[in-house]
Amino acid sequence: MKNVVVVGSQWGDEGKGKIVDWLSSEADVVVRFQGGHNAGHTLVIEGKTYKLRLLPSGIVRKNKISIIGNGVVVDPWSLVNEIEEMQKEGVDINENNLFLSEAATLILPIHSELDALREDSSKDAKIGTTRRGIGPAYEDKVGRRSIRVIDLSSEQSLDLKLTSLLEHHNFLRKGMGVKEYEKNKLKGELLKIAPKILKYIKPTWKKIDEFKKLNKKILFEGAQGILLDVDHGTYPFVTSSNTVASSAATGSGCGIGAINYILGITKAYTTRVGEGPFPTELKDEIGEKLGKRGKEFGTVTSRKRRCGWFDGVLVKQTIKTSGINGIALTKLDVLDELDEIKICIGYDLNGEIIDYLPASSEQQFKVKPVYKSFEGWKSSTYGVKKFSDLPKKAQKYVKFIEKFVEAKVSSISTSPERKDTILIESPFKD
């Protein structure tokens, strides 16, 4: 049986929640391997909507194990609130179906405060952060001063580590003219939340190894899209972790050999939240129409998403950097009413046509898209479950994408409902 990694092939918001939920019907274990509570997944199951932030999408399904890996940064208060919210919705969450890595880094109030202070002081050079402390938490992790989940189990260890952490943060706060953070207050808050968190902890890398030996099917779930990867994205307008598929191994401790198939969730057009380059962005009536029909607002932040044509150049690039085997094409039905549909097949950079997005941020803002136009199909694809039942012009659009990006379209989503999916190839099947 195959173990599958699901990643977003664009800037996020591609519809991973629905696809992961759909795939989790075949999986035994669902693992979240990076990101924090800034990334939301919306699931619609039998007409009921679930909005998840930190919990893996498998948590809403019975008889599945959900794991939050070491690569995730965890706001303990947000996690507890989310668990309680889901329990009120009738979702069974306990120590037997939710495992939290001992080694996961904690997001603390000082992180979200620092996030906001930096964003507010940057004036015109804003990154577009969600202000939830994701970046500062990852900085502390790399700087070897973070508080990890396991540290909540020892008051003495927690006290020593908070001293080291606040020495760094209070130096920064002093430079910003902000009052120093009180250690005892933070320590008290952490010790209070600790019992609600510690009951879920496990050596998750070990549990994953046990599941592998039992031939369990494991689904690895990413958060943000590949174009927000700190190495391979539109730097510096990125998140603070690696979002490419290979980080599923480091973010869970499973070993790269455990990954058998990489599925890239790909929206039939392009969206982006926040600041940064966006070559195919449409700041016109068509862009507004895509946003309205696609309900392009963030699950967590409710921020309006910028919309544009499908960027084949970028998707081809993320397919290469993440080793994607097949793509799940989502929101095809959003394009149903358009007279003309375009796909970016190259960039014009100062008169030269190039077939990739340069690493230079300055050049990323300068490139102009080169388009190939398609006639719109002007008929409904909503809820279609067979490829042959799609309008011929819609089929042509999908086949061109498949050929251009050099990856098989393994499924097509035609509505938010899990059942409305055209399955061409299951990632779990040999």
C-alpha positions, 0 to 999 in steps of 0.5 A, spaced: 500 500 500 502 507 498 503 512 503 501 519 500 503 526 501 498 531 499 501 538 498 498 545 495 501 546 488 500 554 488 500 559 494 495 555 498 487 555 499 487 550 493 482 545 496 486 541 500 481 540 506 476 536 501 481 532 498 484 530 504 478 528 507 476 524 501 482 520 501 482 519 508 476 514 507 482 510 504 487 512 509 488 509 516 493 515 519 493 522 517 499 526 519 500 534 519 507 535 518 508 543 518 505 550 519 501 552 524 494 555 526 494 560 520 492 555 515 485 553 515 482 547 512 474 547 510 471 540 510 463 539 507 461 532 509 454 531 508 452 538 508 455 540 515 461 544 515 468 543 519 473 549 519 480 546 522 486 549 523 491 545 527 487 538 527 489 534 521 483 533 516 482 525 518 480 527 525 472 528 523 472 521 520 471 515 525 476 510 526 482 514 524 488 516 527 490 523 527 498 526 528 500 533 529 508 532 527 514 535 530 514 540 524 508 543 526 508 549 531 503 549 536 499 554 539 496 550 545 491 555 547 488 555 540 489 547 539 485 546 546 480 551 543 479 547 536 479 540 540 473 543 544 469 546 538 470 540 534 467 536 540 461 540 541 460 539 533 460 531 535 467 529 533 470 524 538 477 526 540 481 523 545 488 520 546 487 514 542 485 518 536 489 524 536 497 524 537 501 530 538 509 530 537 513 531 544 518 535 539 513 540 536 515 547 538 510 551 541 507 558 539 507 563 545 503 570 546 510 573 545 510 570 538 504 573 536 505 580 539 512 580 535 509 578 529 504 584 529 509 589 532 514 587 526 508 587 521 506 594 523 513 597 523 515 595 516 510 600 513 511 599 505 515 593 506 509 588 509 510 581 508 502 579 509 503 575 515 497 573 519 500 575 525 499 569 529 506 568 531 508 562 526 514 566 523 517 568 530 516 561 533 520 558 527 525 563 528 526 560 536 526 553 533 532 554 529 535 559 534 535 553 539 531 557 544 524 554 543 519 551 548 517 545 546 511 540 548 515 536 552 518 542 556 511 542 559 512 536 563 517 539 567 516 545 571 524 546 572 525 545 565 520 550 563 523 555 568 530 555 565 528 555 558 523 561 559 529 564 562 533 563 556 527 565 551 525 571 554 532 574 555 532 574 547 525 576 546 525 582 552 532 584 548 528 585 542 522 588 545 526 593 549 529 595 542 522 596 540 520 600 546 515 595 548 514 593 555 518 587 557 514 580 558 513 577 565 516 570 565 512 568 571 505 570 568 507 566 562 510 560 566 503 560 570 499 560 563 503 554 560 502 550 567 495 551 567 494 549 559 499 543 560 495 538 562 490 539 557 496 538 552 500 533 555 495 527 555 495 527 547 503 527 547 507 521 544 513 519 540 510 520 534 516 518 529 515 511 533 508 511 532 508 512 525 514 507 524 509 502 528 504 503 523 508 502 517 510 495 520 503 494 520 502 496 513 497 502 515 496 507 509 498 514 511 496 520 509 501 526 510 497 533 510 501 539 508 498 546 510 500 552 506 502 551 498 509 550 495 509 557 493 510 559 500 516 555 501 521 558 505 526 556 500 522 555 493 517 560 494 516 567 492 521 569 498 521 573 502 513 573 501 513 566 504 511 562 510 517 560 515 517 553 514 518 548 508 512 546 505 514 542 499 513 534 500 520 532 502 518 536 509 513 531 510 519 526 512 523 531 516 516 534 519 514 527 522 520 523 522 518 517 517 524 517 513 523 519 506 523 512 503 516 512 506 513 516 501 510 513 495 506 518 492 505 526 492 499 529 490 499 536 488 492 540 490 491 545 484 486 550 483 483 551 476 485 558 477 490 562 481 489 565 488 493 568 493 492 571 500 497 577 502 502 581 499 507 578 494 508 577 487 502 575 483 504 575 475 497 573 473 493 577 478 486 580 475 484 586 478 478 587 474 471 584 473 473 577 471 478 577 478 472 579 482 467 574 479 472 569 480 473 571 487 465 571 488 463 565 485 469 561 488 468 564 495 475 566 496 476 568 503 480 565 508 478 560 512 482 562 518 483 570 517 477 571 512 481 575 508 479 576 501 484 572 496 487 575 490 484 572 484 487 571 477 488 566 471 491 559 472 499 560 472 502 553 468 509 556 469 508 556 476 505 549 477 510 546 473 515 549 477 512 547 483 511 540 480 519 539 479 521 542 486 516 538 490 516 531 486 509 531 485 506 525 481 499 527 480 495 533 481 488 534 484 484 539 480 479 543 484 474 548 483 473 547 475 466 549 476 468 556 478 470 557 471 463 555 468 460 562 466 466 565 463 466 567 455 474 566 455 479 563 459 487 564 459 493 559 462 499 563 463 505 559 459 511 563 459 513 570 462 516 576 459 522 579 463 524 585 459 523 583 452 525 576 454 521 570 454 522 565 460 519 559 462 520 559 470 519 564 475 526 567 477 529 567 484 529 575 484 524 578 488 525 584 484 524 580 477 518 576 480 514 583 480 517 585 473 515 579 469 509 579 465 504 573 463 504 570 456 497 567 455 494 561 451 486 563 450 481 558 451 474 558 449 469 558 455 464 552 456 459 556 458 455 550 461 455 547 468 460 542 471 458 543 478 457 536 481 459 532 475 462 525 477 465 522 470 470 526 465 466 524 459 460 528 462 464 534 462 463 539 456 468 538 451 471 545 452 472 543 459 475 537 457 480 540 452 482 545 458 484 540 463 488 536 458 492 542 456 493 543 463 496 536 464 500 536 458 503 543 460 505 542 467 507 535 466 503 531 471 497 527 470 491 530 473 488 524 477 482 527 480 477 533 478 473 536 484 467 539 481 464 542 488 465 543 495 462 536 497 466 530 497 462 526 493 463 531 487 469 528 485 472 525 478 476 520 480 481 518 474 487 515 478 487 513 486 494 515 489 493 509 494 493 504 488 499 501 485 
